[in-house]
């Protein structure tokens, strides 16, 4: 081994002596800079916990979104997100899929394909058929193929997900499964509660069989007013739901006959803690993004989760979510969260933005709800 090292040093010496002195300094600086950069890139042995920003509800051309998956991932990567789950309806971003030019432009407009080419180039974009004609098609790249273009160690990762799009007697029931390995088909049921349990059990079976962390959360319960607070409370297997969803058509605020999603959260958790003696429900914030071009509709960047973890990996992130080590936001960033388990005292601090005022409210139910309140 030492002999090999001597050879390397000798060769470096020969190179140095064959160059002018000014080049020796430049070469040495380059080598030193590269070495320092490499050293700084080492993963810490015992990293400190920090917050990672991510979105768990995202759509692309693989289902009803209007942009290529790489473009969607690139938007989040360049807007200070650390992780992103692609959750298209009843499909994984996997396998061979081609899409006609006309179908692509009918969703996102005439600039979708030129923007895709401008960002990733002709060497990456795959098409077939007659250029600019009706028979031209573009290949939708699978996650396993394009993730190498967007992922950065310790900065940004992709998670494979799916929006399990189920229904019961015409009422939509959508659940997002994050970090799945195989497609989870919607199983249905006689009631909303039965269908929820069936879909949750299917995800749990896959997680156990593959030894994999999978997180399932209930999406937009007020979509078509299909799900009630009683439904959410009763299915105690479900630990998460969307307290905020950025899609403009999911009836967040309810109406004169339906509770808002925030009110549903209060009702469901009160029922769980009193009547059902069950663990409370965690609230997530997501984009449910579909639209990436005209600034209208379900655009990205509206709702996210901040997850506290030592490592940016699927397993660490999902474990942190499951133990409640996160917060959900649609704009406010927290600079500190402290909880004393002995005194049961919670303290939070907002990261202020100039010109903004903040008010923190702690909301809970002190008394058992009367039946009429639901």
Helices and strands as residue ranges (DSSP letters): H 2-17, H 21-40, E 50-55, H 69-77, E 83-86, E 98-100, H 101-108, H 111-120, E 127-128, E 137-139, H 143-150, E 157-168, E 171-178, H 192-210, E 215-218, G 223-225, H 229-234, E 240-245, H 261-273, E 282-286, E 304-309, H 314-322, E 326-329, E 334-340, E 345-350, G 371-373
